[in-house]
Amino acid sequence: MLAAAGISFYGDWLTTVALVVLLFRLTHSPIGPAVYMLARVAPRLIGPFPGGALADRYGPARIAAACAVMQAVLTASIVVFAESRLIWPIFVVVALAQFLSSAAQPCYAAMVPRVTGAAGLGRIQGALAALNSSSIMVSPAIGALVLNFTAPELLIGIDAATFLVSAALVITLSGADNATATPALSPGRMAAGVPIVLHDPMLRFLAAAYVSNAAAVTALQAVLVVAAASRFGHDTVVGWLYASVGAGALLGTLPVMRRTPARVAAQSIVLGTALELVPLAAFAFVTDLPVAMALLFVSGAGATLYQTRGAVGLQQRTPRELIGRTSAVVRFGGYLGMLFGAIAAVSLVQPLGWEATVLIVCAVGATLLFATAVTEGRTPG
């Protein structure tokens, strides 16, 4: 499972960097990357619930493998469209591929308790986060170097191949599906994880954090290549900025990998949420590249801290047969935030500039977090 997830992570971030650079060069406008980000996140809203339900019903390994195969085909088609300089079909393909990606995410969450005991939840979740974080650090850096000498289509083609390798690896875990798949689910039970999240204060705050911080991160991602070109000298600098996030995120995996908490407390969730959001807002003011990279490093560490701890807390609080659908609720919150951030970027970047866009989204996210904490009457936990 770890190898399959890691290969997929590395390939995905190669394509992310390659596509934002490709679209910025094709359109010569910040709207191209912003619309790409919208196409990347909007379909994710509808993927987690069916993905989680199918994982709980048929087994997560089978569903994750099927999604990976279809993503490979779609990603390969991007190369064809890019070579023909057909822009809008690329957005359509990205949307379809991201729907499948979002459907697969609850599957990976549901696989973790199937491959380890309670004491190993933190190590496996931390290892997954470390793989994702290292991919954000390494793949964009590779992209920043390689894109100076080759076309973005090469990196996209490599990503297509990684999906096939990932599918081949994850299907080997389908034996665990046979022992844990549940009887057929009624349509009404697709949202069975919603009451679990609503009735647990920590999970409720975690879901709000996914909404708020995903919005800020997506808004910045949508304009990051513009910031790289206008403030730091060249569009390929975006790879180094992404790599800074990945380096910080890799550091953030260490606490949960060292020891699985007996029960995840809210303090680490709140701290990690703030550590991610505040540097994103500060990024809008800096003009020095090393300082900008340092801010994104801290933000990446905070993101991994609350997301890994939150995932372990969710697995501790949720019956195994409902983990897929409960994870889907939190993932849905993240994708809802991504959609808001992408829409804000498309709507605001032209009239207000990328700096104001990022600051507005960060302010809205901070307001949501404050309101969630206040309605609890105390720090959630």
C-alpha positions in Angstrom: 0.0 0.0 0.0 2.8 2.4 0.9 4.7 1.8 -2.3 1.5 2.2 -4.4 0.6 5.4 -2.7 4.1 6.8 -2.9 4.5 6.2 -6.6 1.2 7.8 -7.3 2.1 10.9 -5.1 5.4 11.4 -6.9 3.8 11.2 -10.4 0.9 13.5 -9.4 3.1 16.3 -8.3 5.2 16.0 -11.5 2.0 16.6 -13.4 0.8 19.5 -11.2 4.0 21.5 -11.8 4.2 20.6 -15.4 0.6 21.6 -16.1 0.6 25.0 -14.4 3.8 25.9 -16.3 2.3 24.5 -19.6 -0.9 26.4 -19.2 0.7 29.6 -18.1 2.9 29.5 -21.2 0.0 28.6 -23.5 -2.3 31.3 -22.3 0.2 34.0 -21.2 -2.3 34.8 -18.4 -2.9 34.0 -14.8 -6.4 32.8 -15.7 -5.0 29.6 -17.3 -3.5 28.2 -14.1 -6.4 29.5 -12.1 -9.0 27.7 -14.3 -6.8 24.6 -14.2 -7.0 24.7 -10.4 -10.8 25.0 -10.6 -11.0 22.0 -12.9 -8.7 20.2 -10.6 -10.8 20.7 -7.4 -14.4 21.1 -8.4 -15.0 17.4 -9.4 -13.5 16.3 -6.1 -16.6 17.3 -4.3 -18.6 14.4 -5.7 -15.9 11.7 -5.5 -15.4 11.0 -1.7 -18.9 9.8 -0.8 -19.3 7.2 -3.6 -15.7 6.2 -3.2 -16.0 5.7 0.5 -19.2 3.7 0.1 -17.8 1.5 -2.6 -14.6 0.9 -0.5 -16.7 -0.2 2.5 -18.9 -2.4 0.3 -16.4 -4.0 -2.1 -13.1 -3.5 -0.4 -10.8 -0.4 -0.7 -8.0 -2.1 -2.6 -10.2 -3.0 -5.6 -11.7 0.4 -5.9 -8.4 2.2 -5.5 -6.8 0.0 -8.2 -9.7 0.6 -10.6 -9.4 4.4 -10.1 -5.7 4.3 -10.8 -6.1 2.5 -14.1 -8.6 5.0 -15.3 -6.4 7.9 -14.2 -3.5 6.5 -16.2 -5.6 6.5 -19.4 -6.9 10.0 -18.8 -3.4 11.4 -17.9 -1.9 10.0 -21.0 -4.6 11.8 -23.1 -3.4 15.1 -21.7 -0.1 14.6 -23.6 -2.0 14.3 -26.9 -4.0 17.4 -26.2 -1.0 19.4 -25.1 1.0 18.4 -28.2 -2.0 19.7 -30.3 -2.2 22.9 -28.2 -5.8 22.1 -27.4 -6.4 23.8 -24.0 -10.0 23.2 -23.1 -9.9 19.4 -23.5 -7.1 19.4 -21.0 -9.4 21.0 -18.4 -12.1 18.3 -19.0 -9.6 15.5 -18.7 -8.1 17.0 -15.5 -11.7 17.2 -14.1 -12.4 13.5 -14.8 -9.0 12.4 -13.4 -9.5 14.4 -10.2 -13.0 12.9 -9.7 -11.3 9.5 -9.7 -8.5 10.8 -7.4 -11.0 12.0 -4.8 -12.9 8.7 -5.0 -9.7 6.8 -4.2 -8.7 8.8 -1.1 -11.2 7.3 1.3 -10.0 3.9 0.0 -6.5 4.5 1.2 -7.8 5.7 4.6 -9.9 2.5 4.9 -6.9 0.3 4.0 -4.8 1.5 6.9 -6.6 -0.5 9.7 -6.6 -3.5 7.4 -2.8 -3.7 7.2 -1.9 -2.8 10.8 -3.1 -2.9 14.4 -4.1 0.0 16.6 -0.5 0.6 17.8 0.7 0.9 14.2 -1.9 3.5 13.0 0.4 6.4 13.6 3.4 4.8 11.9 1.4 3.9 8.8 -0.4 7.2 8.6 2.8 9.0 9.2 4.6 7.0 6.5 1.8 7.9 4.1 2.1 11.5 5.0 5.9 11.3 4.7 5.6 9.9 1.2 3.2 12.6 0.2 5.3 15.3 1.7 8.6 14.0 0.1 6.8 13.9 -3.2 5.8 17.6 -2.8 9.5 18.3 -2.0 11.2 16.2 -4.6 8.9 16.1 -7.7 8.5 19.9 -8.0 12.2 20.4 -7.5 12.8 17.9 -10.3 10.2 19.8 -12.4 11.9 23.1 -11.8 15.2 21.6 -13.1 13.9 19.5 -15.9 11.4 22.1 -17.3 14.4 24.3 -18.2 15.5 21.7 -20.7 12.4 19.7 -21.8 8.7 20.0 -22.4 6.1 19.6 -19.7 4.5 16.8 -21.7 7.4 14.5 -20.7 6.6 14.8 -17.0 2.9 14.3 -17.7 3.6 11.0 -19.5 5.7 9.8 -16.6 2.8 10.4 -14.3 0.5 8.3 -16.5 2.9 5.4 -16.1 3.0 5.8 -12.3 -0.7 5.2 -12.1 -0.4 1.8 -13.8 2.4 0.8 -11.4 0.3 2.0 -8.5 -2.7 -0.1 -9.6 -0.6 -3.2 -10.0 0.8 -2.8 -6.4 -2.4 -1.9 -4.6 -4.4 -4.8 -6.2 -2.2 -7.2 -4.3 -3.9 -6.1 -1.1 -7.4 -7.2 -2.4 -7.1 -10.3 -0.2 -7.8 -8.2 2.8 -11.0 -6.9 1.1 -12.6 -10.3 1.1 -12.5 -10.5 4.9 -13.8 -7.1 5.6 -16.2 -6.0 2.8 -19.6 -5.3 4.2 -23.0 -6.3 2.8 -24.7 -4.1 0.2 -25.3 -0.6 1.4 -28.5 1.2 0.9 -28.3 4.6 -0.9 -29.1 6.4 2.3 -26.1 4.9 4.1 -23.6 6.6 1.7 -23.5 9.5 4.1 -23.4 7.3 7.2 -20.2 9.1 8.3 -21.9 12.5 8.6 -23.4 11.9 12.0 -20.1 10.6 13.4 -18.3 13.8 12.4 -21.1 16.1 13.5 -21.3 14.5 17.0 -17.6 14.5 17.7 -16.1 17.9 18.6 -12.6 17.1 17.4 -13.7 15.6 14.1 -16.0 18.6 13.6 -13.1 21.0 14.1 -10.9 18.9 11.8 -13.5 19.1 9.1 -13.6 22.9 9.5 -9.8 23.0 9.3 -9.9 21.0 6.1 -12.4 23.5 4.6 -10.6 26.7 5.7 -7.0 25.7 5.0 -7.7 23.9 1.7 -9.3 27.1 0.5 -6.2 29.1 1.3 -3.8 26.6 -0.1 -5.8 26.2 -3.3 -6.0 30.0 -3.8 -2.2 30.3 -3.4 -1.6 27.3 -5.7 -3.7 28.8 -8.4 -1.6 32.0 -8.4 1.8 30.5 -7.3 3.2 30.4 -10.8 2.2 34.0 -11.3 4.0 35.0 -8.1 7.1 33.0 -9.2 7.2 34.8 -12.5 6.4 38.3 -11.3 8.1 38.5 -7.9 10.9 35.9 -8.0 12.0 36.1 -11.7 10.9 33.0 -13.5 7.9 30.7 -13.8 10.0 27.6 -13.0 10.7 28.9 -9.5 7.2 27.6 -8.7 8.9 24.2 -8.4 11.2 25.4 -5.6 8.2 27.0 -3.8 6.3 23.7 -3.9 9.5 21.8 -2.8 9.6 24.1 0.3 6.1 23.0 1.2 7.1 19.4 0.8 10.2 19.7 3.0 8.2 21.3 5.8 5.5 18.7 5.4 8.1 15.9 5.7 9.3 17.3 9.0 5.7 17.4 10.2 5.3 13.7 9.9 7.9 12.9 12.6 5.8 13.4 15.7 3.1 11.0 14.7 5.5 8.4 13.3 7.5 8.2 16.5 4.5 7.4 18.7 0.8 6.8 18.1 -1.2 8.8 20.7 -3.5 6.8 22.8 -6.2 9.3 21.8 -5.6 12.3 19.6 -6.3 15.5 21.4 -7.5 18.7 19.8 -4.6 20.8 20.8 -2.3 19.4 18.0 -5.1 19.9 15.5 -5.6 23.5 16.4 -1.8 24.2 16.5 -1.2 22.6 13.1 -4.1 24.4 11.6 -2.7 27.8 12.7 0.9 26.9 11.6 -0.4 26.2 8.1 -2.7 29.2 7.7 -0.7 32.1 9.1 2.4 31.7 6.9 0.2 31.5 3.8 -1.2 34.9 4.5 2.3 36.2 5.3 3.6 34.9 2.0 1.6 37.7 0.2 3.9 40.3 1.7 7.4 38.9 1.2 9.7 39.8 -1.7 12.7 37.7 -0.8 12.7 34.1 -2.2 14.4 32.5 0.8 11.9 34.1 3.2 9.1 33.0 1.0 10.4 29.4 1.0 10.8 29.5 4.7 7.1 30.5 5.2 5.9 27.7 2.9 8.2 25.3 4.8 6.5 26.2 8.1 3.1 26.0 6.5 3.8 22.5 5.1 4.9 21.3 8.5 1.7 22.6 10.1 -0.5 21.0 7.5 1.0 17.5 8.0 0.8 17.9 11.8 -2.9 18.3 11.9 -3.8 16.1 9.0 -1.9 13.0 10.2 -3.1 13.4 13.8 -6.6 14.0 12.5 -6.5 10.8 10.4 -5.3 8.8 13.4 -8.0 10.3 15.6 -10.7 9.5 13.0 -9.5 5.9 12.7 -9.5 5.6 16.6 -13.1 7.0 16.9 -14.8 5.2 14.0 -15.9 1.6 13.5 -13.8 -0.1 10.9 -16.8 -0.7 8.6 -17.5 3.0 8.5 -14.0 4.5 8.1 -14.3 4.9 4.4 -17.5 6.9 4.6 -16.4 8.9 7.7 -13.1 9.8 6.0 -15.2 10.8 3.0 -16.9 13.5 5.1 -13.6 15.1 6.1 -12.3 14.8 2.5 -15.4 16.4 1.2 -14.8 19.4 3.5 -11.3 19.7 2.1 -12.6 19.6 -1.5 -15.3 22.1 -0.6 -12.5 24.4 0.6 -10.5 23.8 -2.5 -13.5 24.7 -4.7 -14.0 28.0 -2.8 -10.3 28.8 -3.1 -10.2 28.0 -6.9 -13.4 30.1 -7.5 -11.9 33.0 -5.5 -8.7 32.8 -7.5 -10.5 32.8 -10.9 -12.8 35.7 -9.8 -10.3 37.9 -7.9 -6.9 37.5 -9.4 -7.5 39.8 -12.4 -9.2 42.7 -10.7 -7.4 42.6 -7.3 -4.1 40.8 -7.9 -2.7 37.6 -6.5 -1.7 39.1 -3.1 -5.1 40.4 -2.3 -6.7 37.1 -3.4 -4.6 35.1 -1.0 -5.2 37.4 1.9 -9.0 37.5 1.4 -9.3 33.7 1.3 -7.0 33.4 4.4 -9.2 35.8 6.3 -12.4 34.0 5.4 -10.8 30.7 6.5 -9.6 32.1 9.8 -13.2 33.4 10.5 -14.6 30.0 9.9 -12.2 28.4 12.3 -12.9 31.0 15.0 -16.6 30.5 14.6 -16.3 26.7 14.9 -14.2 27.0 18.0 -16.6 29.6 19.6 -19.7 27.4 18.9 -18.1 24.7 20.9 -17.8 27.0 23.9 -14.3 25.8 24.4 -11.3 24.4 22.5 -12.7 21.3 20.7 -11.4 18.0 22.0 
